[in-house]
């Protein structure tokens, strides 16, 4: 389709299609996207512009000329804005035949969201994955063009799902176009979707349109002045040309302060409405109140008002609205003028009649909306009905809709405990939907004096969690103390909530670490211990493990921590998503890197399967940190890239994903790493600062700056914080020995020996032996190095094994055993190249050259010339995952997986997944 073809479908210039004048380039862009989609290059676009700018006309012309594609169209309506997935249902209804071809989790999510099946409320991103798969499956049969106009009126859940789909279209025969007015909610939801900003016409095209629409030729100077005043708005130009005489236009626009075009048009439409017969005017009021344009509801309410059935004829003759299967206003501005000009009493009466009609035809979703609009002051009956509607929305996964419905219910509730309870429930739903600022606003409206202790505790807990989400420094630093305060409010009334709050207090302290305010680590440990006997169950065991970790000598704490880890491993999927930070803390305290990765990968798998992408983001972030602890920057970078891809999927700024410790490993300048770390500390994330400083100290060790590493680590060692400091001890020992401070680090080596004796994992036994070798005399060092290499090779911490080979090789070189030294230094170099640790690789090369072996230029650090997404697809395919499974894991469709795999096969020169598995051995 070309722009010329689209214009051929357009009748003579009038208000409805005036936006097409001067829009040939926009039509060409839509045409190109349509052609690409037909050829399997899925695309999306957000068309944004002010009222009257021609968005609807552009879409109408495009849809009439979009040959060769199945057209799905569903516009937004104000009355449906609080009905979760209302717009999505209308888009998906023609595609139900393809549901059975989807993954069971995806089809189930779509059915539950549509309200036609029962089950756990699906996360909106799982619904998004389902909708992406549904459109992709339908596109296999025929190309799909999906148009959504007035997207600013679409319900939040549908809008977020459609935006998610729009961001993930890559290799599907699907084109998705959203169109709406500038609107903050729409812009936030659709972040990352390509935008076509429709502005006004240029002066030449404006004058052309004005003269084509006016009954007589307008003076060029006046036409230019008018065009400038209305900003090239096509609707304004056509309406002015049709409705004002040339003398009126001339006199109006030569005044020094012309009336804004919006006021002109409103006055113009209001006059036309006033000129209607009384019955037609009243009919128009009913139509304006029923925003979906449902002709049956409008006719029913009009009949109750005694309005004759032919009252709409004059409305059509006046060009204000058309009446077909639905009532469609000439322009949204017309409906706005009609509705806002309606006296409040009339407006409420009309909405009440529409409520009666909606109830009569079984449209309870519309009826409750009209009931709320018909009510002022307090009305418990309507508030109760809204609350029931909110619960139904929640059962379908509509957290945002539930929050809005409960907010309106609270507004209609008399002052007292019930009003506070509804506001609190609305705030919790808003937070679940990611609307953190709204949640805080709703909390601020609660009269906490009316709350019972449990509800008061929920308020404190929610404020803390939202504070973490929005990086509120004060909330982060006082978060552990605030969670303990919430636990006290739950005490004696809600034992499970009390225990959960105590565990969250520990998690928040991990974030703020040594900067935590208002509670000390021992105080936290004592309170966790007191919470063990509050209730029986897995939370008690976890609390016992955490309190032991804080309070008991290491050897006494180990059995309790191991019991807690077993409990975490046996948790149901629903609970495992909440355990990430605790799992990391306990596994790192026990030096059990295998258990850490296993628990986090399980959490990641559950969150992906359920579409809970924010939980997936957390798991990926923690996995990236664990890989840095294991000394594998390459593996960490793969997780960071997955985080970027995930955040692109949900509309966040993916380029802001920065891990300061990863930058340190990669060789970034110290000043750059410190700047990033200090920024994290400034907002309260002292834990992130500690990780970054540890990364810098390791880089300084690699570079041979041992004194710098020692001085960087020393204050952190002197201010210990649980397992975080455990991980710094081996670096501190090496820095101390190599900087001439061996006596000052012997205590740290002894501590590591104690960990090795009681934890007993290959990782800690290898690290302890390596540190002991550094401190040993020449008569004992070699056996300790060999022991360290054996244990660390048995572990999965390959970089620490590489560092053991490096240290042993350096020791052998100094012992004049060059041949033996080369063997270990070469092994170290291979490991560091594989892990993409350039500083350690450079150190290994320097040592090899000192033995007389020339190593040549730096080896490339990447095995394959693949993009990050191609690499992720290839790794999953190499482990036997199917295309739909890979798509679900990476938030793309099976079509896109196939597209990437074909590119991978071509680049790597392989012809099967079996060959692919040989190129991507398991780590």
C-alpha positions in Angstrom: 0.0 0.0 0.0 1.3 3.5 -0.9 0.2 6.8 0.5 -1.4 7.6 -2.8 -3.5 4.4 -2.6 -4.6 5.3 0.9 -5.6 8.8 -0.2 -7.6 7.3 -3.0 -9.8 5.7 -0.4 -10.5 9.0 1.2 -13.5 11.0 0.1 -13.6 14.8 -0.3 -12.1 16.9 2.5 -14.3 17.1 5.6 -13.8 17.1 9.3 -13.4 13.3 9.7 -10.5 13.0 7.2 -9.0 16.5 7.2 -6.0 15.1 9.0 -4.8 13.4 5.9 -3.9 16.6 4.1 -0.1 16.8 4.3 0.2 13.3 5.8 1.6 11.4 2.9 5.0 10.8 4.6 3.1 9.4 7.7 1.1 7.1 5.4 4.2 5.9 3.7 5.7 5.0 7.0 2.7 3.0 8.0 2.8 1.4 4.6 6.4 0.4 5.0 5.7 -1.1 8.4 2.7 -3.1 6.9 4.8 -4.5 4.1 7.5 -5.5 6.6 5.0 -7.2 8.8 3.6 -9.2 5.9 7.1 -10.4 5.3 7.7 -11.5 8.8 9.3 -8.4 10.3 7.0 -7.6 13.2 6.6 -4.0 14.0 4.8 -1.5 16.2 4.2 2.2 16.4 2.7 4.7 18.9 1.0 7.6 17.1 0.6 10.5 19.4 -1.0 13.9 18.9 -3.4 16.5 20.2 -7.2 16.3 19.5 -8.0 17.2 15.9 -4.6 16.6 14.6 -5.7 13.7 12.3 -4.8 10.5 14.2 -8.1 8.8 13.7 -8.3 9.9 10.0 -4.8 8.5 9.4 -5.7 5.2 11.0 -9.0 5.0 9.1 -7.4 5.6 5.7 -4.6 3.1 6.6 -7.0 0.4 7.7 -9.1 0.7 4.6 -6.0 0.3 2.4 -4.1 -2.3 4.5 -4.5 -5.0 1.9 -3.4 -8.6 2.6 -3.7 -8.4 6.4 -6.4 -9.4 8.8 -7.5 -6.2 10.6 -8.2 -6.3 14.4 -9.4 -3.0 15.8 -10.3 -2.1 19.4 -10.5 1.5 20.6 -10.3 2.7 24.2 -13.4 3.8 26.1 -13.6 5.8 29.3 -16.2 3.5 30.8 -13.9 0.5 30.2 -10.9 2.2 31.7 -11.4 0.4 35.0 -12.3 -3.0 33.5 -9.1 -5.1 33.5 -8.2 -6.5 30.0 -11.4 -5.1 28.4 -9.6 -3.9 25.3 -7.5 -7.0 25.1 -10.6 -9.2 25.2 -12.0 -7.4 22.1 -8.7 -7.9 20.3 -8.3 -11.5 21.3 -11.9 -12.7 20.8 -11.5 -13.3 17.0 -8.3 -15.3 17.7 -9.6 -17.9 20.2 -9.1 -20.7 17.7 -5.3 -20.3 18.2 -5.4 -20.6 22.0 -4.8 -24.4 22.0 -1.5 -23.9 20.1 0.0 -21.9 22.9 2.0 -23.1 26.0 -0.6 -24.2 28.6 0.6 -21.4 31.0 0.1 -18.8 28.3 -3.4 -19.9 27.3 -4.4 -20.3 30.9 -3.2 -16.7 31.7 -5.3 -15.3 28.8 -8.4 -17.2 29.8 -8.2 -16.2 33.4 -7.5 -12.5 32.4 -10.6 -12.7 30.2 -12.6 -14.0 33.1 -13.6 -17.2 31.3 -11.5 -19.6 33.5 -10.6 -19.8 37.1 -7.1 -19.9 38.6 -4.4 -17.9 40.3 -4.4 -14.3 39.1 -1.9 -14.1 36.3 0.9 -11.5 36.3 0.3 -9.0 33.5 3.6 -9.9 31.9 2.5 -13.5 31.7 -0.7 -12.3 30.0 1.6 -10.3 27.7 3.6 -13.3 26.7 0.4 -15.1 26.0 -0.9 -12.3 23.8 2.4 -12.1 22.0 2.2 -15.9 21.3 -1.4 -15.6 20.3 -0.8 -12.9 17.7 2.3 -14.7 16.4 0.3 -17.9 16.0 -2.5 -16.1 14.2 0.2 -14.4 12.0 1.3 -17.8 10.8 -2.1 -18.2 9.2 -2.3 -14.6 7.7 -0.7 -11.3 8.4 -2.2 -9.4 11.3 -2.7 -5.6 11.6 -3.9 -4.5 15.1 -5.1 -0.9 15.5 -6.0 0.6 18.9 -7.2 4.2 18.8 -7.8 6.4 21.9 -5.2 4.3 23.6 -5.1 6.9 26.5 -8.6 5.5 27.4 -7.6 1.8 27.3 -7.6 0.1 30.7 -4.2 -0.1 32.3 -3.8 -3.8 32.1 -4.6 -4.0 28.4 -2.4 -1.0 27.7 0.6 -2.5 29.5 0.1 -5.8 27.8 -0.2 -4.2 24.3 2.9 -2.1 25.0 4.8 -5.3 26.1 3.7 -7.0 22.9 4.7 -3.9 20.8 8.2 -4.0 22.3 8.7 -7.7 21.6 7.6 -7.9 18.0 10.6 -8.9 15.9 10.0 -11.9 13.5 6.2 -12.1 13.5 3.7 -11.2 10.7 2.1 -8.7 13.0 1.8 -4.9 13.0 0.5 -3.3 16.1 -0.4 0.4 16.1 -1.4 2.4 19.2 -2.8 5.9 18.8 -3.8 8.4 21.4 -3.5 11.9 22.8 -0.4 12.9 24.9 -1.0 11.2 28.2 1.4 10.5 31.0 -0.1 7.1 31.8 0.0 6.0 28.1 3.6 7.4 27.6 4.9 5.5 30.7 3.3 2.2 29.7 4.4 2.5 26.1 8.0 3.5 26.9 10.3 1.9 24.3 7.7 1.7 21.6 8.7 3.7 18.4 6.7 7.0 18.3 5.2 8.9 15.5 4.5 12.4 16.8 1.7 14.0 14.8 2.1 17.8 14.9 0.2 20.5 13.1 0.5 21.0 9.4 3.0 23.4 8.0 1.9 26.9 7.0 1.6 26.1 3.3 -0.5 22.9 3.9 -2.6 24.7 6.5 -3.5 27.5 4.1 -4.3 25.0 1.4 -6.6 23.1 3.7 -8.3 26.3 4.9 -9.0 27.5 1.4 -10.2 24.1 0.2 -12.7 24.1 3.1 -13.8 27.7 3.0 -16.7 28.9 0.8 -14.5 31.8 -0.5 -10.8 32.4 -1.0 -9.1 33.7 2.1 -6.4 36.3 1.9 -2.9 34.6 2.1 -1.8 36.8 4.9 -4.9 36.1 6.9 -4.7 32.4 6.1 -1.1 32.3 7.3 -2.1 34.1 10.6 -5.0 31.7 11.2 -2.7 28.7 10.5 -0.1 29.9 13.0 -2.7 30.7 15.6 -4.3 27.2 15.5 -0.9 25.4 15.3 -1.8 23.8 12.0 -4.6 21.7 13.7 -6.6 20.3 10.7 -9.8 19.9 12.7 -9.7 23.5 13.8 -8.9 24.8 10.3 -11.8 22.9 8.7 -14.3 23.8 11.4 -13.4 27.4 11.3 -13.7 27.5 7.5 -17.1 25.8 7.6 -18.7 27.7 10.4 -17.4 31.3 10.2 -17.9 33.7 7.4 -15.0 35.5 5.8 -15.7 38.8 7.6 -16.0 36.9 10.9 -12.7 35.2 10.4 -11.1 38.5 9.4 -12.4 40.5 12.4 -11.7 37.7 14.8 -8.1 37.2 13.8 -7.0 40.8 13.6 -7.6 41.4 17.3 -4.4 41.6 19.3 -5.3 38.8 21.7 -7.2 36.1 19.8 -9.3 33.5 21.7 -7.5 30.2 21.9 -8.6 27.7 19.3 -9.8 25.3 22.0 -12.2 27.9 23.4 -13.4 28.8 19.9 -14.2 25.2 19.0 -15.9 24.6 22.4 -18.0 27.7 22.0 -18.8 26.7 18.5 -19.9 23.2 19.4 -21.8 24.4 22.4 -23.8 26.7 20.2 -24.6 23.9 17.8 -25.7 21.8 20.7 -27.9 24.6 22.1 -29.6 25.0 18.7 -30.8 21.4 18.8 -34.5 20.5 19.7 -34.8 19.8 23.5 -35.4 16.0 23.0 -32.3 15.8 20.7 -30.2 17.7 23.2 -31.3 15.4 26.0 -30.6 12.3 23.9 -27.1 13.7 23.2 -26.5 14.1 27.0 -27.3 10.4 27.4 -25.0 9.4 24.6 -22.2 11.5 26.1 -22.5 9.8 29.5 -22.3 6.3 27.9 -18.8 6.5 26.6 -18.7 3.1 24.9 -21.4 4.2 22.5 -23.6 1.2 23.3 -26.8 1.9 21.4 -28.9 -0.5 23.4 -28.0 1.2 26.7 -28.4 4.7 25.3 -31.8 3.9 23.8 -33.0 2.2 27.0 -32.0 5.2 29.2 -33.5 7.6 26.7 -36.8 5.8 26.7 -36.9 6.0 30.5 -36.5 9.8 30.1 -39.4 9.8 27.6 -37.2 10.8 24.7 -38.7 9.8 21.3 -36.8 7.2 19.3 -36.2 9.7 16.4 -34.5 12.2 18.7 -31.0 11.3 17.3 -31.9 12.3 13.8 -31.4 16.0 14.5 -28.0 15.2 16.1 -26.9 13.4 13.0 -28.1 16.2 10.8 -26.2 18.7 12.8 -23.0 16.6 12.2 -22.4 16.1 15.9 -22.6 12.3 16.0 -23.4 9.3 13.9 -25.7 6.5 15.0 -25.1 3.1 13.6 -24.3 -0.1 15.6 -22.7 2.4 18.0 -22.9 6.0 18.7 -19.8 7.8 17.4 -19.2 11.5 18.2 -17.9 13.7 15.4 -14.8 14.2 17.6 -13.9 13.6 21.3 -14.1 17.3 21.8 -17.8 17.2 21.0 -18.5 14.6 23.6 -16.4 16.5 26.2 -18.3 19.7 25.5 -21.7 17.9 25.9 -20.7 16.1 29.0 -19.1 19.0 30.8 -22.0 21.4 29.9 -24.4 19.0 31.6 -25.6 20.2 35.0 -24.4 17.9 37.8 -27.9 16.8 38.8 -28.7 15.8 35.2 -25.4 14.0 34.9 -26.0 11.9 38.0 -29.6 11.2 36.9 -28.5 10.0 33.5 -25.7 7.8 34.9 -28.2 6.2 37.3 -30.5 5.4 34.4 -27.6 3.9 32.5 -26.8 1.9 35.6 -30.3 0.4 35.6 -30.1 -0.4 31.8 -26.6 -2.0 32.2 -27.8 -4.2 35.1 -30.8 -5.2 33.1 -28.7 -6.6 30.2 -26.2 -8.2 32.5 -23.4 -5.6 32.1 -22.4 -5.4 35.7 -19.0 -4.1 34.8 -20.5 -1.0 33.1 -23.3 -0.7 35.7 -20.8 -0.3 38.6 -19.0 2.4 36.6 -22.3 4.3 36.1 -23.3 3.8 39.7 -20.1 5.4 40.9 -20.5 8.3 38.5 -24.1 8.8 39.7 -23.0 9.1 43.3 -21.8 12.0 45.4 -20.9 12.0 49.0 -20.9 8.7 50.8 -22.9 5.6 49.7 -22.0 2.3 51.3 -24.1 0.3 48.9 -22.2 1.6 45.9 -18.9 1.4 47.7 -19.6 -2.3 48.5 -20.4 -2.9 44.9 -17.2 -1.2 43.7 -15.3 -3.3 46.2 -16.8 -6.5 44.8 -15.9 -5.3 41.3 -12.3 -4.7 42.6 -12.1 -8.2 43.9 -13.2 -9.6 40.5 -10.6 -7.4 38.8 -7.9 -8.8 41.3 -8.9 -12.4 40.5 -8.2 -11.7 36.8 -4.8 -10.2 37.6 -6.0 -6.6 37.3 -4.0 -5.0 40.1 -4.2 -1.5 38.6 -7.9 -1.7 38.0 -8.4 -3.1 41.5 -6.5 -0.1 42.9 -8.7 2.4 41.1 -12.0 0.7 42.0 -11.0 0.5 45.6 -9.9 4.1 45.6 -13.3 5.1 44.3 -15.0 2.8 46.9 -13.0 4.5 49.7 -14.2 7.9 48.4 -17.8 6.8 48.8 -17.2 5.2 52.2 -17.9 7.2 55.4 -15.0 8.2 57.6 -13.9 5.3 59.8 -12.0 2.0 59.8 -13.7 0.6 56.6 -12.6 3.7 54.6 -9.0 3.2 55.9 -9.1 -0.5 55.1 -10.2 0.2 51.5 -7.5 2.8 51.0 -4.9 0.4 52.3 -6.1 -2.4 50.0 -6.0 0.1 47.1 -2.5 1.2 48.0 -1.3 -2.5 48.2 -2.8 -3.1 44.8 -1.2 0.0 43.3 2.2 -1.1 44.6 1.7 -4.6 43.2 0.9 -2.9 39.8 4.2 -0.9 40.0 2.4 2.4 40.7 4.6 3.3 43.7 3.8 7.0 43.8 0.1 6.3 43.7 0.5 3.8 46.6 2.2 6.5 48.7 -0.5 9.0 47.9 -3.2 6.6 49.0 -1.3 5.8 52.2 -1.1 9.5 52.9 -4.9 9.7 52.8 -5.4 7.0 55.5 -6.4 8.2 59.0 -4.1 5.8 60.8 -5.9 6.5 64.1 -8.8 4.4 62.8 -6.6 1.4 62.0 -6.2 -1.8 64.0 -2.6 -2.9 64.8 -2.4 -5.4 61.9 -3.6 -2.8 59.4 -1.2 -0.2 60.9 1.6 -2.8 60.4 0.7 -3.3 56.8 0.9 0.5 56.3 4.4 0.6 57.8 5.5 -2.5 55.7 4.1 -1.1 52.5 5.8 2.3 53.0 9.1 0.6 53.5 8.8 -1.6 50.5 7.7 1.2 48.3 10.6 3.3 49.6 13.0 0.6 48.5 11.3 0.5 45.1 11.7 4.2 44.5 15.2 4.4 46.1 14.1 6.7 49.0 17.3 7.0 51.0 15.7 7.6 54.3 13.3 4.6 53.9 16.3 2.4 52.9 18.4 3.4 55.8 15.6 3.0 58.4 14.0 0.1 56.5 15.2 -2.6 58.8 14.0 -0.7 61.9 10.7 0.0 60.2 10.1 -3.6 59.4 10.8 -4.5 63.0 8.2 -1.9 64.0 5.7 -3.6 61.6 6.5 -7.0 63.2 5.7 -5.6 66.6 2.3 -4.4 65.3 1.6 -7.8 63.9 2.8 -9.5 67.1 0.0 -11.5 68.9 -2.5 -11.1 66.1 -0.9 -12.2 62.8 2.1 -14.5 63.4 2.8 -15.3 59.8 2.9 -11.6 58.9 5.2 -11.0 61.9 7.6 -13.7 60.7 7.5 -12.4 57.2 8.2 -8.9 58.4 11.2 -10.1 60.4 12.7 -11.8 57.4 12.2 -8.7 55.3 13.9 -6.7 58.0 17.0 -8.9 57.4 16.7 -8.4 53.7 16.5 -4.7 54.0 19.5 -4.6 56.2 21.4 -6.5 53.5 20.6 -3.6 51.2 21.7 -0.8 53.6 24.4 -2.9 55.3 26.7 -1.0 57.6 24.8 2.3 56.9 21.6 0.9 58.5 20.0 3.4 61.0 18.0 2.9 64.2 18.8 -0.8 64.7 22.1 -2.7 65.1 22.9 -6.1 63.6 22.9 -7.8 67.1 19.5 -6.2 67.9 18.1 -7.5 64.7 19.5 -11.0 65.5 17.8 -11.0 68.9 14.5 -10.0 67.4 14.7 -12.7 64.7 15.5 -15.3 67.4 12.4 -14.1 69.3 10.3 -14.6 66.2 11.2 -18.3 65.9 8.5 -19.6 68.3 5.8 -17.2 67.1 4.5 -19.9 64.8 5.5 -23.3 63.5 6.6 -23.9 59.9 9.3 -23.1 57.4 9.5 -19.4 58.4 10.5 -20.5 61.9 13.4 -22.6 60.6 14.6 -19.8 58.3 14.5 -17.3 61.2 16.5 -19.7 63.4 19.1 -20.0 60.6 19.3 -16.2 60.1 19.5 -15.4 63.8 22.2 -18.1 64.3 24.1 -16.5 61.4 24.1 -13.2 63.2 24.5 -14.2 66.9 26.3 -17.6 67.2 29.9 -18.7 66.7 30.3 -20.0 63.2 30.6 -23.6 64.2 27.4 -23.4 66.2 25.5 -21.5 63.4 26.4 -23.9 60.6 23.8 -26.7 61.4 21.0 -24.1 61.7 21.9 -22.4 58.5 22.0 -25.8 56.7 18.6 -26.6 58.0 17.3 -23.3 56.7 18.8 -24.0 53.3 17.1 -27.4 53.2 13.8 -25.6 54.0 14.3 -23.1 51.3 15.0 -25.8 48.8 11.8 -27.6 49.7 9.5 -24.5 49.5 6.6 -24.4 47.1 7.1 -22.3 44.0 4.8 -19.6 45.4 7.2 -19.1 48.3 10.5 -19.5 46.6 10.1 -16.2 44.8 10.3 -14.3 48.1 13.5 -16.0 49.2 16.3 -14.8 46.9 18.2 -12.5 49.3 18.0 -15.0 52.1 19.1 -17.8 49.9 22.2 -15.8 48.8 23.1 -14.8 52.4 22.9 -18.4 53.7 24.6 -20.1 50.8 27.4 -17.6 50.8 27.8 -17.9 54.6 28.2 -21.7 54.0 30.5 -21.2 51.0 28.1 -23.3 48.9 28.0 -21.7 45.5 26.3 -24.6 43.9 23.3 -24.3 46.2 23.2 -20.6 45.6 23.0 -20.9 41.9 20.5 -23.8 42.1 18.1 -21.8 44.3 18.4 -18.6 42.3 17.9 -20.5 39.0 14.8 -22.1 40.4 13.5 -18.8 41.4 14.3 -17.4 38.0 12.5 -20.3 36.3 9.4 -19.9 38.5 9.3 -16.1 37.8 9.6 -16.6 34.1 7.0 -19.3 34.0 4.6 -17.0 35.9 5.5 -13.9 33.9 6.6 -12.1 37.0 9.3 -10.2 35.3 10.3 -7.9 38.2 11.0 -11.1 40.2 13.0 -12.4 37.3 14.9 -9.1 37.2 15.9 -9.6 40.9 16.9 -13.2 40.3 19.0 -12.3 37.3 20.7 -9.5 39.2 21.6 -11.8 42.1 22.9 -14.4 39.7 25.1 -11.8 38.1 26.5 -10.9 41.5 27.1 -14.5 42.4 29.0 -15.0 39.1 31.3 -12.0 40.1 31.8 -13.6 43.5 32.7 -16.8 41.6 35.1 -14.6 39.6 33.4 -15.1 36.2 32.8 -11.7 34.6 31.7 -13.3 31.3 28.9 -15.2 33.0 27.9 -12.2 35.0 27.8 -10.1 31.8 25.4 -12.6 30.2 23.0 -12.2 33.1 23.3 -8.4 32.9 22.5 -8.6 29.2 19.4 -10.7 30.1 18.4 -8.0 32.6 18.7 -5.3 29.8 16.6 -7.4 27.5 14.0 -7.9 30.2 13.9 -4.2 31.0 13.5 -3.4 27.4 10.5 -5.8 27.4 8.8 -4.0 30.3 9.7 -0.5 29.1 12.5 0.5 31.5 15.7 2.2 30.5 17.8 -0.8 29.8 21.0 1.2 29.3 21.0 2.2 32.9 21.8 -1.3 34.1 25.2 -0.8 35.5 27.1 -3.2 37.9 30.0 -1.3 39.4 31.8 -4.5 40.4 31.5 -5.8 36.8 33.0 -2.5 35.6 36.0 -3.1 37.9 36.5 -6.6 36.6 36.3 -5.4 33.0 39.1 -2.8 33.6 37.2 0.4 33.9 39.1 3.3 35.5 39.0 3.3 39.3 37.5 6.8 39.3 34.6 5.7 37.1 33.8 2.7 39.3 34.0 4.8 42.4 31.7 7.3 40.9 29.1 4.7 40.2 29.5 3.1 43.6 29.3 6.4 45.4 26.1 7.2 43.6 24.6 3.9 44.9 25.7 4.7 48.4 24.3 8.2 48.3 20.8 6.8 47.9 21.3 4.2 50.7 22.5 1.1 48.8 25.6 0.7 50.9 25.6 -3.1 50.0 26.1 -2.2 46.4 29.0 0.1 47.3 30.7 -2.7 49.3 30.4 -5.1 46.3 31.9 -2.4 44.1 34.8 -1.7 46.5 35.5 -5.5 46.7 35.6 -5.6 42.9 38.1 -2.8 42.8 40.3 -4.5 45.4 40.4 -7.6 43.2 41.3 -5.6 40.2 44.1 -3.9 42.1 45.4 -7.4 43.1 45.3 -8.4 39.4 47.2 -5.2 38.5 49.8 -5.9 41.2 48.7 -2.8 43.3 48.8 -4.8 46.5 49.2 -1.9 48.9 46.1 -0.1 47.3 44.1 -3.3 47.6 45.2 -3.8 51.3 44.2 -0.2 52.2 40.9 -0.5 50.4 39.9 -3.7 52.1 41.3 -3.0 55.6 38.4 -0.7 56.8 35.8 -3.1 55.5 37.5 -6.0 57.3 37.6 -3.9 60.5 33.9 -3.2 60.1 32.6 -6.8 59.4 29.2 -7.5 58.1 28.2 -11.2 58.0 29.0 -13.2 54.9 29.8 -10.0 52.9 33.0 -9.8 54.8 33.7 -13.5 54.6 34.1 -13.1 50.8 36.7 -10.3 51.3 39.0 -12.3 53.6 40.9 -14.2 50.8 41.5 -11.0 49.0 42.7 -9.3 52.2 45.1 -12.2 52.9 46.7 -12.0 49.4 46.9 -8.2 49.6 48.5 -8.3 53.0 51.1 -10.9 52.1 52.1 -9.2 48.9 52.2 -5.7 50.4 54.4 -6.8 53.4 51.6 -7.0 55.9 51.6 -10.8 56.4 51.4 -10.6 60.2 48.3 -8.4 60.0 46.3 -10.9 57.9 47.2 -14.2 59.7 44.0 -13.8 61.8 41.9 -13.6 58.6 43.6 -16.8 57.3 42.8 -18.5 60.6 39.2 -17.5 60.2 39.1 -19.0 56.8 40.5 -22.2 58.2 37.7 -22.3 60.7 35.2 -21.9 57.9 36.8 -24.7 56.0 36.7 -27.0 58.9 33.0 -26.5 59.6 31.5 -25.7 56.2 33.7 -28.2 54.4 32.8 -27.3 50.8 35.4 -27.5 48.1 35.3 -23.8 47.6 36.2 -22.7 51.1 38.7 -25.6 51.5 40.4 -24.5 48.4 40.5 -20.8 49.4 41.7 -21.6 52.9 44.6 -23.7 51.4 45.5 -21.0 48.9 45.7 -18.4 51.7 47.7 -20.7 53.9 50.1 -21.3 51.0 50.7 -17.6 50.7 51.6 -17.4 54.3 53.6 -20.7 54.4 57.4 -21.1 54.1 58.8 -22.7 51.0 58.8 -26.1 52.6 55.1 -26.2 53.0 53.7 -23.9 50.4 53.8 -26.3 47.4 51.6 -28.9 49.0 49.1 -26.2 50.0 49.0 -24.8 46.5 48.4 -28.3 45.1 45.7 -28.9 47.6 44.1 -25.5 46.8 44.0 -26.3 43.1 42.5 -29.7 43.7 39.6 -28.4 45.9 38.9 -25.3 43.7 38.9 -27.5 40.5 36.3 -29.6 42.2 34.2 -26.5 42.9 32.4 -24.5 40.2 34.4 -21.4 41.1 36.7 -21.5 38.0 38.2 -18.1 38.5 39.5 -18.9 42.0 41.0 -22.1 40.5 42.7 -19.9 37.9 44.0 -17.6 40.6 45.4 -20.7 42.5 47.2 -21.8 39.3 48.5 -18.2 38.9 49.8 -17.9 42.4 51.3 -21.4 42.2 52.9 -20.5 38.9 54.4 -17.3 40.3 55.7 -19.3 43.2 57.3 -21.9 40.9 58.9 -19.2 38.7 60.5 -17.6 41.8 61.7 -21.1 42.7 63.4 -21.2 39.3 61.1 -24.0 38.0 60.2 -22.3 34.8 58.9 -25.4 33.0 56.5 -26.2 35.8 55.6 -22.6 36.2 54.6 -22.3 32.5 52.1 -25.2 32.8 50.2 -23.5 35.6 50.4 -20.0 34.2 49.1 -21.2 30.9 46.2 -22.9 32.6 45.5 -19.7 34.5 45.6 -17.7 31.3 43.1 -20.0 29.5 40.7 -19.7 32.5 41.0 -15.9 32.7 40.4 -15.5 28.9 37.4 -17.8 29.1 36.0 -15.7 32.1 36.9 -12.5 30.3 39.0 -11.2 33.2 41.5 -9.0 31.3 43.5 -7.8 34.3 44.3 -11.3 35.6 44.9 -12.5 32.0 47.5 -9.7 31.6 49.1 -10.6 34.9 49.4 -14.3 33.7 50.9 -13.1 30.5 53.5 -11.0 32.3 54.4 -14.0 34.4 54.7 -16.3 31.3 56.9 -13.8 29.6 59.1 -13.7 32.7 59.6 -17.4 32.2 60.8 -16.7 28.7 57.6 -17.7 26.9 56.3 -15.1 24.4 52.5 -15.0 24.5 51.8 -12.7 21.6 48.9 -10.3 21.4 45.9 -10.6 23.7 43.6 -13.4 22.7 40.1 -12.4 21.9 37.8 -12.8 24.9 34.6 -13.8 23.0 34.3 -17.3 21.5 31.6 -16.4 18.9 30.5 -13.4 16.9 27.0 -13.5 18.2 24.8 -10.8 19.5 23.8 -11.1 23.2 20.3 -12.2 22.3 21.6 -14.7 19.8 24.0 -16.1 22.4 21.2 -16.4 25.0 19.0 -18.3 22.4 21.9 -20.5 21.4 22.7 -21.5 25.0 19.1 -22.4 25.8 18.7 -24.3 22.5 22.0 -26.2 23.2 20.5 -27.5 26.5 17.5 -29.0 24.8 14.9 -26.3 25.3 12.2 -26.0 22.6 11.5 -22.8 20.7 8.3 -22.0 22.8 10.2 -22.6 26.0 13.1 -20.4 24.9 10.6 -17.7 23.9 8.9 -17.8 27.3 12.3 -17.6 29.0 13.5 -14.6 27.0 10.2 -12.9 26.6 10.0 -13.3 22.8 7.8 -15.3 20.5 8.7 -18.7 19.1 9.0 -17.0 15.6 11.7 -14.7 16.9 13.5 -17.7 18.5 13.5 -19.4 15.1 14.8 -16.3 13.4 17.7 -16.0 15.8 18.6 -19.7 15.7 18.8 -19.6 11.9 21.3 -16.7 12.2 23.2 -18.6 14.9 23.5 -21.7 12.8 24.7 -19.7 9.8 27.3 -17.8 11.9 28.7 -20.9 13.7 28.5 -23.2 10.7 26.4 -25.8 12.5 23.4 -27.7 11.2 21.7 -29.1 14.3 21.1 -28.5 17.9 23.4 -31.4 18.8 26.2 -29.6 17.0 25.2 -26.5 18.8 25.5 -28.2 22.2 29.1 -29.1 21.3 29.9 -25.4 20.7 28.2 -24.4 24.0 29.4 -26.9 26.6 27.7 -26.6 30.0 29.7 -24.3 32.4 
